[in-house]
Amino acid sequence: MTKFQAEIDVMPKKEILDPQGKAVTGSMKNLGLTEIHNVRIGKHISLEIEADNEETARAKVGQACKSLLANLIMESYSFKIQEI
């Protein structure tokens, strides 16, 4: 078995309202950072997985994202895996 590190980003889909992002965007203007627009806030998940190979590790992480870590109706996800 090989250990892998997965770094997962889960973000609200573009067509979904992001109230946290809107609030932060408004605060940027209040701070004089008027150049910053369309802030979107999501979550970052880091995990370790043991698998026979990278392909199996990717499949397991994908399954975890689809089943538990992301709400696919409202969120999208992406991830990177590296051997550790």
C-alpha positions as CSV (number, residue, x, y, z in Angstrom):
1,M,0.0,0.0,0.0
2,T,1.1,3.5,-0.8
3,K,0.1,6.7,1.0
4,F,-1.2,9.6,-0.9
5,Q,-2.1,13.2,0.1
6,A,-5.3,14.6,-1.4
7,E,-6.0,18.4,-1.5
8,I,-9.7,19.0,-2.3
9,D,-11.4,22.3,-3.1
10,V,-15.1,22.5,-2.9
11,M,-16.8,25.7,-4.3
12,P,-20.3,26.9,-4.8
13,K,-21.4,26.5,-8.4
14,K,-21.3,29.7,-10.4
15,E,-25.1,29.9,-10.7
16,I,-25.6,29.5,-7.0
17,L,-25.8,32.6,-4.8
18,D,-22.8,32.9,-2.4
19,P,-23.9,35.1,0.5
20,Q,-20.5,34.8,2.2
21,G,-18.7,35.8,-1.0
22,K,-21.1,38.8,-1.4
23,A,-20.4,40.0,2.1
24,V,-16.7,39.7,1.7
25,T,-16.9,41.5,-1.7
26,G,-18.8,44.4,0.0
27,S,-16.2,44.5,2.8
28,M,-13.4,44.8,0.3
29,K,-15.0,48.0,-1.0
30,N,-15.3,49.3,2.5
31,L,-11.5,48.7,3.0
32,G,-10.7,50.6,-0.2
33,L,-10.0,47.5,-2.2
34,T,-12.3,48.4,-5.0
35,E,-10.3,46.3,-7.5
36,I,-11.5,43.1,-5.9
37,H,-14.8,41.7,-7.3
38,N,-16.9,38.5,-7.3
39,V,-15.4,36.8,-4.2
40,R,-16.5,33.2,-3.9
41,I,-16.0,31.3,-0.6
42,G,-15.7,27.5,-0.4
43,K,-13.8,25.0,1.6
44,H,-10.5,23.2,1.4
45,I,-10.1,19.6,2.6
46,S,-6.8,17.8,3.1
47,L,-6.7,14.1,3.7
48,E,-4.4,11.1,3.5
49,I,-5.4,7.8,1.8
50,E,-3.7,4.5,1.5
51,A,-4.2,2.7,-1.9
52,D,-2.4,0.3,-4.2
53,N,-1.9,3.0,-6.8
54,E,-2.7,6.5,-7.7
55,E,-5.7,5.5,-9.9
56,T,-7.3,3.7,-7.0
57,A,-6.6,6.6,-4.7
58,R,-8.2,9.0,-7.2
59,A,-11.3,6.8,-7.5
60,K,-11.7,6.7,-3.7
61,V,-11.2,10.5,-3.2
62,G,-13.7,11.1,-6.0
63,Q,-16.2,8.8,-4.3
64,A,-15.7,10.6,-1.0
65,C,-16.3,14.0,-2.7
66,K,-19.5,12.8,-4.5
67,S,-20.9,11.0,-1.4
68,L,-20.0,13.2,1.5
69,L,-17.6,16.1,1.0
70,A,-19.5,18.1,-1.7
71,N,-23.2,18.7,-2.3
72,L,-23.3,18.2,-6.0
73,I,-26.5,20.1,-6.4
74,M,-24.9,23.3,-5.2
75,E,-21.2,22.7,-5.2
76,S,-18.4,21.6,-7.5
77,Y,-15.1,20.1,-6.5
78,S,-11.6,19.5,-7.7
79,F,-8.7,17.7,-6.2
80,K,-5.0,17.0,-6.6
81,I,-3.3,13.9,-5.3
82,Q,0.4,13.2,-4.6
83,E,2.3,10.3,-3.2
84,I,3.7,10.9,0.3
